[in-house]
Each structure stands twice: as structure tokens, then as C-alpha cells.
Amino acid sequence: MSPAPDAAQREAAYRLDLRKRMRLAEEAILARAPEHDLAPDLSRITAVMELLGDPQRTFPMIHVTGTNGKTTTTRLIAGLLSATGLTVGRFTSPHLHTMRERIAIGGESISPERFLQAYDEVAPLLEIVDARSLAAGGPRMTYFEVLVAIAYVAFADAPVDVAVVEVGMGGGWDATNVADGQVAVIAPVALDHAHFLGDTIEAIATEKAGIIKADAIVVIAVQEPEVIPILQERADAVGARTAYEGNDFGVLARDIAVGGQQVSLRGLAGDYPDLFLDLHGPHQAQNAVLALAATEAFLGGGQQPLGIDLVRDAFAEATSPGRLEFVRRSPAVLVDAAHNPAGAQALATALTEEFTFVKLVGVVGILGDKDAASMLEVLEPVLDEIVVTRSTSPRAMPPGELGALAADIFGEHRVTVIADLPDAIDRAMEIADESGVAGGVVVTGSITTVADARLLLGAADA
């Protein structure tokens, strides 16, 4: 039976008010210092959490850091934990299309109602902490700090059985680090965000090691040799136990399969053969085994294997939007959020191993503070042509500047510069179509470039 007109009108008015309140909340949060203009100091987020009664202490947590693979690993861990029947909170960053994506409960992005409920708890306290900080000559709370506070309040209110939390940047002074992870996950560490984390891999590893807490289990991906002593020293100092990929767990076998890959993995507590993963690239197999080991560490201290059917089902259903994701066919268009040289290398390897395009055209837009030259050098062998453009981000490198770099690396005859992303994608598809059905396009260079492309190609709700 359809609702009575007055009920329908009340529902419509409620939804309209909800959208208005959500828009106002988002505008207030976005008015704060953005993620790339952070202030590396935990005092503000600590003060807000204390005023809230430290909600981040009310649930156990798995904390994930590293340079690349953090988001996918976080999503895979959350999927495995959800498959066991737990209510899982998931925090990732940055988002593709809406800030609510960053906070998920039970596998779904937080609803506007829940987001606003948490925001209404946090907002009055932000004013108090802002005033204190400004009086002491410091900044207001940042955009990211506010979202972390909202996430932890929402997880406590739900309540969740466990939270899986990806750091925003670094580790030790990252706002998420006001909570203590029973399991710390260290994805591969590489050079990125040097202006905040340091210009050596040792400095970056030291900062990321800050999420390792007393009595935790630390699950560590394959790392550069100079990273390992730093992580182990921190673990020893706080009494944490370490488990290393390649020694305590790892990928046993990997084969390319239709739509993804077939992998056999060794966890901390057992072997898991013949798992289908709907994700592309050897780096995704490594993300999967890292997630598997982290889940075993959390649920049974690394001593009890998970059910093989549970793992198969969870991995078969896993998604990671914007990570070597098909968003169009004929010609095939993939998007990948590689935004640093290590990410570009993972993309290049996956494209070489898993795809057989006769002609592959890159649509590339990179942010101005990234190592664009190194990224282009990594991508050059796998791209037949490149269309240089920019995303909607105010931090995007001007297309002319990026095009000049690309011309030096690819040669001018392989480079097209088109300022607007929609036109750049159209031109790349035209070039790919010239080779017939086996042509393809990959859009990459930054998360905002990928987000804009997904929106343009109708994949924003995927």
C-alpha cells in the first residue's frame, strides 16, 4: 500500500532537510585546512577525543599504514572480518566522490543520518579546541582531524565490534593514531610526501613505525632492506610481536584468471589454496596475503586458521574502486589511482602481465607536489601514447608543464596535451579505437584524476 500523501510529504521534507544539513556540515568541514596542508601534531585531536570521553577506546582496532596498498588492504581486512559475522567499522582516505565513503559500517558507507549524528556530537567541541589552539598561536583543527573524530564517534555509537583504520599520512603523528591498534599493518614503504615525512626512506619508515603499540602484533609486507631494522627496533621497544611477509606468511602461487587472478596464500596459521581475487596485479595478491595475516593475527593471535570457504567468499566479493578498475568497454577504459613512483610501478607491472592491448593510451593528470618525472619514466614503456591533462584539484600540475616533461620522456610524437579531462578521455578513446577492438585507455596519475574520470564515465556509484 502506498503511503498517505501527508506521510509522503513528511518523508520528502525530511529528506530535503537531511540533504541541506549534510551540505552545511560538509561545507563547514571543507572550510578547514585541507589534507595537504596538515599540522603534524596530535594535541588537537587528542583534546577533542578527551572531551568526547575517548570513544576510540571503546572498540578494538587494526591500524594500517604504508605508502601504497593501504586502502585495498584495509578493505580486504574489513571484508574478511565481516564474513565472520562481526560488525566492522572501516576508515579509509582519501575518498573518490563523497567524504562519507571514508567511514563505513557493516560494509556500507555511513548514512547521512549517522554522519550527522556523529558530527553534531563533535561540532561544539571543535569550537572549544579551535579556540584553545588559536589562543596558543596554533591552527584550527584540520579537515582530516575532524573526519577522524567523526569516524571514531560513529564507530563507538554503532557500536562496531572492531575498526579497521587506514592512516591518512605517516603514522606517529597521524590523527588516527590517537587510537591503539591491537594489530599494526605495515604495507610497503616507499618515498612519498617527502615534505612532511622526510626525504629518505628511513625517515618515512620511522614515522610509519609510530603506529606500533605495546603488545601489538605487527604484520609487515615485503620492504626495502633499510626499512626492516627500523620497524623491528620500534616493535622491540614497545614489546610488540612481528610477522614478516616472505618468512611468516606469503603468496604461494598466483595465476592470471578471467576477471582477476587465482592465488594460493600462506597465512600465519594455515594455507589457503585456490582463492579467486577480482583485483589485478601482483601487488593485489600481496595486499590480500597481508590482509589475511592481519585478520588471523586479530582473531586468534595468528594461531588459528580461518575457514577456507569464508576466505574464498570474502575475497571473491572484494572490490577496490579506482584501483585498476574497468569503467568502460569498447574501447576498454581502466582507472588506477597510482600517484607516486611506487604506485606507477605496480600499475606498469600489472598492465604488462595481465593485459594484451594492441595499443594502450594513458590519460595522465598528476598533482604539482608529486614526482611526475619519475612516474612518467615508469609508465613510458607500457604506454604507446599519452594524453596529458589535469583533474579538478587546485593542486593539479598545469597540463603544459606536465606535457613538457612527458615530451622529454616519451618524445613529442607520442604526447598530446589537452587541458580538460573530458576532452582528454575522448581523444584517448579515439586514439585507442584506431587499433580496433584490442585498444585500451588507462586513466591515472592522481586520486582526483581517477575520481573525476569515474564520475564522467558513470562509475561513481560502482
C-alpha positions as CSV (number, residue, x, y, z in Angstrom):
1,M,0.0,0.0,0.0
2,S,1.4,3.4,-1.0
3,P,1.9,5.9,1.9
4,A,-0.7,8.5,2.5
5,P,0.0,11.9,0.9
6,D,0.8,13.6,4.2
7,A,3.2,10.8,5.1
8,A,4.9,11.1,1.7
9,Q,5.1,14.8,2.1
10,R,6.7,14.5,5.5
11,E,9.2,12.0,4.1
12,A,10.1,14.3,1.3
13,A,10.5,17.3,3.6
14,Y,12.7,15.2,5.9
15,R,14.9,14.1,3.0
16,L,15.2,17.7,1.8
17,D,16.2,18.9,5.3
18,L,18.7,16.0,5.6
19,R,20.4,17.0,2.3
20,K,20.5,20.6,3.4
21,R,22.1,19.7,6.8
22,M,24.5,17.3,5.2
23,R,25.6,20.0,2.7
24,L,26.1,22.5,5.5
25,A,28.2,20.0,7.5
26,E,30.3,19.2,4.5
27,E,30.9,22.9,3.8
28,A,31.9,23.5,7.4
29,I,34.4,20.7,7.3
30,L,35.8,21.6,3.9
31,A,36.4,25.2,5.1
32,R,39.2,23.8,7.3
33,A,42.8,23.3,6.3
34,P,42.9,20.5,3.7
35,E,44.8,17.2,3.9
36,H,47.8,18.5,2.0
37,D,48.1,21.4,4.5
38,L,48.2,19.5,7.7
39,A,49.8,20.3,11.0
40,P,51.7,17.3,12.4
41,D,50.6,17.4,16.0
42,L,48.3,15.1,17.9
43,S,47.4,17.7,20.6
44,R,44.2,19.0,18.9
45,I,42.7,15.6,18.0
46,T,43.7,14.3,21.5
47,A,41.9,17.2,23.2
48,V,38.7,16.6,21.2
49,M,38.7,12.9,21.9
50,E,39.2,13.5,25.6
51,L,36.2,15.9,25.6
52,L,34.2,13.2,23.9
53,G,35.1,10.6,26.5
54,D,37.7,8.9,24.3
55,P,35.3,6.9,22.1
56,Q,38.3,5.4,20.3
57,R,39.0,3.3,23.4
58,T,35.6,1.5,23.2
59,F,36.4,-0.9,20.3
60,P,39.5,-2.9,19.2
61,M,41.3,-1.7,16.1
62,I,43.5,-2.9,13.3
63,H,45.7,0.0,12.2
64,V,47.1,0.1,8.6
65,T,50.0,2.2,7.3
66,G,52.5,2.1,4.4
67,T,53.0,4.0,1.2
68,N,50.9,2.1,-1.3
69,G,48.2,-0.6,-0.9
70,K,46.8,0.8,2.3
71,T,43.2,1.3,1.1
72,T,42.9,-2.0,-0.6
73,T,44.4,-3.9,2.3
74,T,42.1,-2.1,4.7
75,R,39.1,-3.0,2.6
76,L,40.2,-6.7,2.4
77,I,40.7,-6.9,6.1
78,A,37.3,-5.4,6.7
79,G,35.7,-7.9,4.3
80,L,37.3,-10.9,6.0
81,L,36.2,-9.7,9.4
82,S,32.7,-9.0,8.2
83,A,32.5,-12.5,6.8
84,T,32.9,-13.9,10.3
85,G,29.8,-12.1,11.5
86,L,31.4,-9.1,13.2
87,T,30.2,-5.6,12.7
88,V,33.1,-3.8,11.3
89,G,33.9,-0.1,11.1
90,R,36.2,0.9,8.2
91,F,38.1,4.2,7.8
92,T,40.0,4.9,4.6
93,S,41.3,8.0,2.8
94,P,41.1,9.9,0.6
95,H,37.7,9.4,-0.8
96,L,36.7,9.3,-4.5
97,H,33.4,11.1,-4.6
98,T,32.0,11.9,-1.1
99,M,33.6,12.2,2.3
100,R,31.0,9.7,3.6
101,E,32.9,7.0,1.7
102,R,35.8,7.2,4.2
103,I,33.6,5.9,7.0
104,A,31.9,2.6,6.5
105,I,29.9,0.5,9.0
106,G,28.9,-3.0,8.1
107,G,30.4,-2.7,4.6
108,E,28.4,0.3,3.6
109,S,29.3,4.0,3.6
110,I,28.0,5.8,6.6
111,S,24.5,7.1,6.1
112,P,23.8,10.8,6.2
113,E,21.8,10.3,9.4
114,R,24.6,8.6,11.2
115,F,27.2,11.0,9.8
116,L,25.2,14.0,11.1
117,Q,24.6,12.4,14.4
118,A,28.3,12.0,15.0
119,Y,29.1,15.4,13.6
120,D,26.6,17.0,15.9
121,E,28.4,15.4,18.8
122,V,31.8,16.6,17.6
123,A,31.0,20.1,16.3
124,P,30.6,22.0,19.6
125,L,33.8,20.6,20.9
126,L,35.7,21.6,17.8
127,E,35.0,25.2,18.7
128,I,36.5,24.7,22.2
129,V,39.6,23.1,20.9
130,D,40.0,25.6,18.0
131,A,39.8,28.5,20.5
132,R,42.4,26.9,22.7
133,S,44.8,26.2,19.8
134,L,44.3,29.7,18.3
135,A,45.0,31.3,21.7
136,A,48.3,29.4,21.9
137,G,49.3,30.5,18.4
138,G,48.3,27.2,16.7
139,P,45.9,26.3,13.9
140,R,42.3,25.3,13.9
141,M,41.6,21.6,13.7
142,T,42.1,20.3,10.1
143,Y,39.7,18.7,7.7
144,F,41.2,15.3,8.3
145,E,41.3,15.6,12.1
146,V,37.6,16.4,12.1
147,L,36.8,13.4,9.9
148,V,38.8,11.1,12.2
149,A,36.8,12.4,15.2
150,I,33.5,11.8,13.4
151,A,34.6,8.3,12.4
152,Y,35.6,7.3,15.9
153,V,32.4,8.7,17.4
154,A,30.3,6.9,14.7
155,F,32.1,3.6,15.4
156,A,31.5,3.9,19.1
157,D,27.9,4.8,18.7
158,A,27.1,2.0,16.2
159,P,28.7,0.1,18.1
160,V,31.2,-1.8,16.0
161,D,32.9,-4.9,17.1
162,V,36.2,-3.9,15.5
163,A,37.5,-1.0,13.4
164,V,40.0,-1.2,10.6
165,V,41.6,2.2,10.2
166,E,43.9,3.4,7.4
167,V,46.3,6.2,8.4
168,G,46.0,9.4,6.4
169,M,49.7,10.1,6.2
170,G,52.7,8.8,8.0
171,G,51.8,7.1,11.3
172,G,53.2,8.5,14.6
173,W,51.6,12.0,14.3
174,D,48.7,10.9,12.0
175,A,45.3,11.9,13.6
176,T,44.2,8.3,13.5
177,N,47.0,7.4,16.0
178,V,45.0,8.6,19.0
179,A,43.7,5.0,19.0
180,D,45.9,2.0,19.6
181,G,45.8,-0.9,17.2
182,Q,45.9,-4.4,18.6
183,V,47.3,-5.3,15.2
184,A,49.5,-2.9,13.2
185,V,49.8,-3.5,9.5
186,I,52.8,-2.0,7.6
187,A,52.2,-2.1,3.8
188,P,55.3,-1.5,1.6
189,V,57.1,1.8,2.5
190,A,58.4,4.0,-0.3
191,L,59.2,7.7,-0.9
192,D,56.2,9.9,-0.9
193,H,55.0,13.1,0.9
194,A,58.7,13.9,1.5
195,H,57.9,17.5,2.5
196,F,56.0,16.1,5.6
197,L,57.6,12.7,6.2
198,G,61.2,13.2,5.2
199,D,63.2,12.7,2.1
200,T,64.7,9.4,2.9
201,I,63.0,6.0,3.2
202,E,64.5,5.6,6.7
203,A,62.8,8.8,7.9
204,I,59.5,7.8,6.4
205,A,59.7,4.3,7.9
206,T,60.5,5.9,11.3
207,E,57.3,7.9,11.1
208,K,55.2,5.0,10.0
209,A,56.5,2.8,12.7
210,G,54.7,5.1,15.2
211,I,51.5,3.1,14.9
212,I,53.2,0.1,16.5
213,K,51.9,0.0,20.1
214,A,52.7,-2.1,23.2
215,D,51.8,-5.7,23.0
216,A,50.5,-5.5,19.4
217,I,51.1,-7.9,16.6
218,V,52.8,-6.2,13.7
219,V,52.1,-7.7,10.2
220,I,54.8,-6.4,7.8
221,A,54.8,-6.6,4.0
222,V,57.9,-7.1,1.9
223,Q,60.1,-3.9,2.5
224,E,63.2,-2.3,1.3
225,P,66.2,-3.7,3.4
226,E,66.7,-0.4,5.2
227,V,63.1,-0.3,6.5
228,I,63.2,-3.6,8.4
229,P,65.6,-2.6,11.3
230,I,63.6,0.5,11.9
231,L,60.3,-1.4,12.3
232,Q,61.9,-4.1,14.3
233,E,63.5,-1.6,16.7
234,R,60.2,0.0,17.3
235,A,58.5,-3.3,17.9
236,D,61.2,-4.4,20.3
237,A,61.0,-1.1,22.2
238,V,57.3,-1.4,22.9
239,G,57.1,-5.2,23.3
240,A,55.2,-5.9,20.0
241,R,55.5,-9.2,18.1
242,T,56.4,-9.1,14.4
243,A,55.4,-11.3,11.4
244,Y,57.1,-10.7,8.1
245,E,55.9,-11.5,4.6
246,G,58.2,-14.0,3.0
247,N,59.1,-15.5,6.3
248,D,55.9,-16.0,8.4
249,F,53.4,-15.7,5.6
250,G,53.3,-15.1,1.8
251,V,51.9,-15.7,-1.7
252,L,52.5,-19.4,-2.6
253,A,51.1,-19.2,-6.2
254,R,49.5,-16.8,-8.5
255,D,47.9,-17.2,-11.9
256,I,46.1,-14.8,-14.1
257,A,42.4,-15.6,-14.4
258,V,39.4,-14.2,-16.3
259,G,38.4,-11.0,-14.4
260,G,41.2,-11.1,-11.9
261,Q,43.6,-13.7,-10.5
262,Q,43.8,-17.1,-8.8
263,V,46.0,-17.1,-5.8
264,S,47.2,-19.6,-3.1
265,L,48.2,-17.9,0.1
266,R,50.1,-18.9,3.3
267,G,48.8,-17.1,6.3
268,L,50.2,-17.1,9.9
269,A,48.1,-20.1,10.8
270,G,47.5,-22.1,7.6
271,D,47.4,-22.4,3.9
272,Y,44.6,-21.1,1.7
273,P,44.7,-22.6,-1.8
274,D,42.8,-21.6,-5.0
275,L,41.3,-18.2,-4.0
276,F,39.8,-16.0,-6.7
277,L,40.6,-12.3,-6.4
278,D,38.7,-9.9,-8.5
279,L,41.6,-7.5,-8.5
280,H,44.5,-7.1,-10.9
281,G,48.3,-7.2,-10.4
282,P,50.8,-9.0,-8.2
283,H,50.6,-6.1,-5.8
284,Q,47.0,-7.0,-5.1
285,A,48.0,-10.6,-4.3
286,Q,50.4,-9.2,-1.7
287,N,47.7,-6.9,-0.3
288,A,45.5,-10.0,0.0
289,V,48.0,-12.0,1.9
290,L,48.8,-9.0,4.2
291,A,45.1,-8.7,4.9
292,L,44.8,-12.4,5.6
293,A,47.7,-12.4,8.0
294,A,46.3,-9.3,9.8
295,T,42.9,-10.9,10.2
296,E,44.4,-14.1,11.6
297,A,46.5,-12.0,14.0
298,F,43.5,-10.2,15.2
299,L,41.1,-13.1,15.6
300,G,43.4,-15.8,17.0
301,G,46.7,-14.2,17.7
302,G,48.0,-15.8,14.4
303,Q,47.4,-19.3,15.9
304,Q,44.0,-20.3,14.4
305,P,43.3,-20.6,10.7
306,L,40.2,-19.0,9.1
307,G,37.7,-21.2,7.3
308,I,38.7,-21.7,3.7
309,D,35.2,-21.1,2.4
310,L,34.9,-17.9,4.4
311,V,38.2,-16.6,2.9
312,R,37.2,-17.6,-0.6
313,D,33.8,-15.9,-0.4
314,A,35.2,-12.7,1.1
315,F,38.0,-12.4,-1.5
316,A,35.7,-13.2,-4.4
317,E,33.4,-10.4,-3.3
318,A,36.3,-7.9,-2.7
319,T,36.4,-4.6,-4.6
320,S,38.7,-1.7,-4.5
321,P,37.2,1.2,-6.6
322,G,39.7,3.2,-8.5
323,R,42.4,0.5,-8.4
324,L,42.9,-1.0,-11.9
325,E,39.2,-0.8,-12.3
326,F,37.3,-1.3,-15.6
327,V,34.8,1.6,-16.0
328,R,34.1,1.2,-19.7
329,R,34.2,-1.3,-22.6
330,S,34.9,-0.8,-26.3
331,P,37.4,0.7,-26.0
332,A,38.3,-0.6,-22.6
333,V,38.9,2.2,-20.1
334,L,40.6,1.4,-16.8
335,V,41.3,3.8,-14.0
336,D,44.1,3.5,-11.4
337,A,44.9,5.8,-8.6
338,A,48.7,5.5,-8.8
339,H,50.0,8.8,-7.5
340,N,53.7,8.2,-6.8
341,P,56.5,6.3,-8.5
342,A,56.0,3.1,-6.5
343,G,52.3,3.1,-7.4
344,A,53.1,3.8,-11.0
345,Q,55.5,0.8,-11.0
346,A,52.8,-1.5,-9.6
347,L,50.4,-0.3,-12.4
348,A,53.0,-0.8,-15.1
349,T,53.7,-4.3,-13.9
350,A,50.1,-5.3,-13.8
351,L,49.5,-3.8,-17.3
352,T,52.4,-5.8,-18.7
353,E,51.5,-9.1,-17.0
354,E,47.7,-9.1,-17.3
355,F,46.6,-7.2,-20.4
356,T,47.3,-7.6,-24.1
357,F,46.2,-4.3,-25.6
358,V,47.4,-3.7,-29.1
359,K,47.6,0.0,-28.3
360,L,47.4,1.4,-24.8
361,V,46.8,5.1,-24.3
362,G,47.4,6.8,-21.0
363,V,45.4,9.8,-19.7
364,V,47.6,11.2,-17.1
365,G,47.0,14.1,-14.6
366,I,49.4,14.5,-11.7
367,L,49.4,16.8,-8.7
368,G,52.0,19.5,-8.6
369,D,53.8,18.3,-5.5
370,K,54.4,14.8,-6.8
371,D,57.5,13.3,-8.6
372,A,55.9,13.5,-12.0
373,A,59.1,12.8,-14.0
374,S,59.7,9.5,-12.2
375,M,56.1,8.4,-12.6
376,L,56.2,9.2,-16.4
377,E,59.5,7.3,-16.7
378,V,58.0,4.2,-15.1
379,L,54.9,4.4,-17.4
380,E,56.7,5.1,-20.6
381,P,57.5,1.5,-21.6
382,V,53.9,0.4,-21.2
383,L,52.0,3.3,-22.9
384,D,52.0,3.7,-26.6
385,E,50.8,7.2,-26.4
386,I,49.9,9.6,-23.6
387,V,47.3,12.3,-23.3
388,V,48.4,14.8,-20.6
389,T,45.6,16.7,-18.8
390,R,44.6,17.9,-15.3
391,S,42.0,17.0,-12.7
392,T,39.7,19.4,-10.9
393,S,42.1,19.6,-8.0
394,P,43.6,23.0,-7.4
395,R,46.9,21.2,-6.8
396,A,47.0,19.7,-10.3
397,M,50.1,20.3,-12.3
398,P,49.4,22.6,-15.3
399,P,49.0,20.5,-18.4
400,G,51.5,22.5,-20.3
401,E,54.2,21.9,-17.7
402,L,53.3,18.2,-17.4
403,G,53.2,17.9,-21.2
404,A,56.8,19.3,-21.5
405,L,58.0,16.7,-19.0
406,A,56.2,14.0,-20.9
407,A,57.6,15.1,-24.3
408,D,61.2,14.8,-22.9
409,I,60.4,11.2,-21.8
410,F,58.0,9.9,-24.4
411,G,59.0,12.0,-27.4
412,E,56.8,14.8,-28.7
413,H,55.1,12.5,-31.3
414,R,53.6,10.3,-28.5
415,V,52.3,13.2,-26.4
416,T,49.0,15.1,-26.7
417,V,48.2,17.9,-24.3
418,I,44.5,18.6,-23.6
419,A,43.6,20.8,-20.7
420,D,40.1,19.5,-20.0
421,L,39.8,15.9,-18.7
422,P,36.6,15.1,-20.6
423,D,38.1,16.0,-23.9
424,A,41.3,14.2,-22.9
425,I,39.5,11.0,-22.3
426,D,37.5,11.4,-25.6
427,R,40.7,11.9,-27.5
428,A,42.4,8.9,-25.8
429,M,39.5,6.7,-26.7
430,E,39.7,7.9,-30.3
431,I,43.4,7.0,-30.5
432,A,42.8,3.6,-28.9
433,D,39.9,2.9,-31.3
434,E,42.3,3.4,-34.2
435,S,43.8,0.0,-33.4
436,G,40.4,-1.8,-33.4
437,V,38.9,-3.9,-30.6
438,A,42.2,-4.5,-28.8
439,G,42.9,-0.9,-27.9
440,G,42.6,0.4,-24.4
441,V,42.9,3.5,-22.2
442,V,44.2,3.8,-18.7
443,V,43.4,7.0,-16.6
444,T,45.9,7.6,-13.8
445,G,48.3,10.0,-12.1
446,S,46.2,11.0,-9.0
447,I,43.2,10.0,-7.0
448,T,41.4,13.2,-8.1
449,T,42.0,12.3,-11.7
450,V,40.6,8.9,-11.2
451,A,37.6,10.3,-9.2
452,D,36.8,12.8,-12.0
453,A,37.1,10.1,-14.7
454,R,34.8,7.7,-12.8
455,L,32.2,10.4,-12.5
456,L,32.5,11.3,-16.2
457,L,32.2,7.6,-17.2
458,G,29.2,6.8,-15.0
459,A,31.1,4.6,-12.4
460,A,30.7,6.9,-9.4
461,D,28.2,4.6,-7.8
462,A,30.1,1.4,-8.6
